[in-house]
Amino acid sequence: RQCMEYLEEMDRPTKEQMLQTLQGITEGKIYVEIERARITRQLAAMKEQEGDIGEAANILQEVAVETFGSMAKVEKISYILEQVRLCLEKKDYVRAQILSRKVSPRAFAVRKTAKKGESTGEIGIEGTSIEEPAKGTPSIEELKIQYYSLMILYHLHEKNYADVCRSYRAILDTPGIAADSTKWESALKHAAWYAVLSPKDSDQVTLLEATKADSRMESLPLYKSLLSQFSTDEILWWNALSQEFADEMG
């Protein structure tokens, strides 16, 4: 722990050697598992900066933070999302999906009983003594946006447009997004397009109706019209549709 305080004062080669040394020293020692996780994350970040995404992903995957009893919830989630991001960067979509399942969407639900300064997410197993999250750890709201942004990338790869729509709708249900008209308009437009692109079944009907029912859709009449047109069983002419939404699709 004392050595970790010196890291910022070191040049890059020395810092990398120190990180590798500390990583070896802390291996298998539960009482410094959080320090080892933070050391590993710094080492992975250095590898990514060097352009070695594969090695960065491999290094970070060595740590199973969801089993750490004393790590703060927000830091756990942030760590797992970094693992997911690196897997998506190296196009390892199978592992990205496995890792993403370690984070439940319920982790982002705000508890009504939460006190000021108390974490509102739930993930993994916790002991009675929780350490403060590392400096710079995002808030639970920021982590929610990160999570669904990563899920959008994954679902787009799988061409699962219904889940892409759901992810955008989840982002819409975030105070920071709801307070910024530019952000919620963009998210709502994307939700509308992916609701339309979803396979035509009962699931799509639900997505279309739920998205169209959003009160903010009143300020986007063109998109409300789009959803209404796809809510019927009538055949739509592509030429007419493409002309009507040419500017939006461009």
Secondary structure, DSSP 8 states (H G I E B T S, - for coil): -TGGGGGGGS-HHHHHHHHHHHHHHHTT-GGGHHHHHHHHHHHHHHHHHTT-HHHHHHHHTT--GGG-SSS-HHHHHHHHHHHHHHHHHTT-HHHHHHHHTTS-GGGGS--TT--TT------S---S------TT---HHHHHHHHHHHHHHHHHHHT-HHHHHHHHHHHHTSHHHHT-HHHHHHHHHHHHHHHHHS-SSHHHHHHHHHHHT-GGGGG-HHHHHHHHHTTSSS---HHHHHHHTHHHH-
